[in-house]
Amino acid sequence: MLSKSTDVRDRGKKIHLCRSLPSVKNYVLVRQDHCQIEVFSRTNDGNWSLKGYGGLDDEVGLSGAIALPMAQVYRNIQVGQN
């Protein structure tokens, strides 16, 4: 979960460290103050792609054909939508 106090660290040093590990296939940032998830996914050629999700009707796609409903991620949290 991203918060104002962790946003810079999670998008900076931490993401670079995780992306340098070959076993990491996805790096997911989940906002706690509004409905937004960003998924960085390693592609077959070793590069990274970014996909953003912002609605409770969205399904978050992860490597390995996993789909996670946004409504489930935020089910017990009061948030605003983008």
C-alpha positions as CSV (number, residue, x, y, z in Angstrom):
1,M,0.0,0.0,0.0
2,L,1.3,3.4,-1.0
3,S,1.0,6.2,1.4
4,K,2.2,9.8,1.2
5,S,5.1,8.8,3.5
6,T,6.2,5.8,1.4
7,D,5.4,6.9,-2.2
8,V,8.9,8.3,-3.0
9,R,10.7,5.3,-1.5
10,D,8.4,2.7,-3.2
11,R,8.8,4.5,-6.6
12,G,12.5,5.0,-6.2
13,K,15.1,2.9,-4.5
14,K,12.7,0.0,-3.7
15,I,11.4,-0.4,-7.3
16,H,14.9,-0.4,-8.7
17,L,16.0,-3.0,-6.2
18,C,13.0,-5.3,-7.0
19,R,13.4,-4.9,-10.8
20,S,17.0,-6.0,-10.5
21,L,16.0,-9.4,-9.1
22,P,15.4,-11.9,-11.9
23,S,12.8,-13.8,-9.9
24,V,10.5,-10.7,-9.6
25,K,7.9,-10.8,-12.4
26,N,5.5,-8.1,-11.1
27,Y,5.9,-5.0,-8.9
28,V,2.5,-3.7,-7.7
29,L,1.7,-0.3,-6.2
30,V,-1.6,0.1,-4.5
31,R,-2.9,3.5,-3.4
32,Q,-4.6,3.7,0.0
33,D,-6.2,7.1,-0.5
34,H,-8.0,6.5,-3.8
35,C,-8.8,3.6,-6.1
36,Q,-5.6,3.2,-8.1
37,I,-3.2,0.3,-8.8
38,E,-0.1,0.3,-11.0
39,V,1.4,-3.0,-12.1
40,F,4.9,-3.1,-13.5
41,S,5.4,-6.5,-15.3
42,R,8.6,-8.0,-16.6
43,T,8.2,-8.9,-20.3
44,N,9.6,-11.9,-22.1
45,D,12.6,-9.8,-23.4
46,G,13.4,-8.6,-19.8
47,N,12.0,-5.1,-20.2
48,W,9.2,-3.8,-18.0
49,S,5.7,-2.6,-18.9
50,L,3.3,-0.5,-16.9
51,K,-0.4,-0.9,-16.7
52,G,-2.7,1.3,-14.5
53,Y,-6.1,0.5,-13.1
54,G,-8.5,3.0,-11.5
55,G,-12.0,1.7,-11.3
56,L,-13.7,-0.7,-8.9
57,D,-15.0,-2.6,-12.0
58,D,-11.4,-3.2,-13.2
59,E,-9.6,-6.5,-12.9
60,V,-5.9,-6.2,-12.2
61,G,-3.8,-8.5,-14.5
62,L,-0.6,-10.1,-13.2
63,S,1.9,-12.3,-15.0
64,G,0.8,-15.9,-15.0
65,A,-2.8,-15.1,-16.1
66,I,-3.9,-14.0,-12.6
67,A,-6.8,-11.5,-12.5
68,L,-7.7,-9.8,-9.2
69,P,-10.9,-7.7,-9.0
70,M,-10.2,-4.1,-7.8
71,A,-13.4,-4.3,-5.8
72,Q,-11.9,-7.1,-3.7
73,V,-8.7,-5.2,-3.1
74,Y,-10.6,-2.3,-1.8
75,R,-13.5,-4.2,-0.2
76,N,-13.0,-2.9,3.4
77,I,-11.5,0.5,2.5
78,Q,-13.4,3.7,2.0
79,V,-11.7,5.3,-1.0
80,G,-12.6,7.7,-3.8
81,Q,-12.3,6.8,-7.4
82,N,-10.2,8.7,-10.0
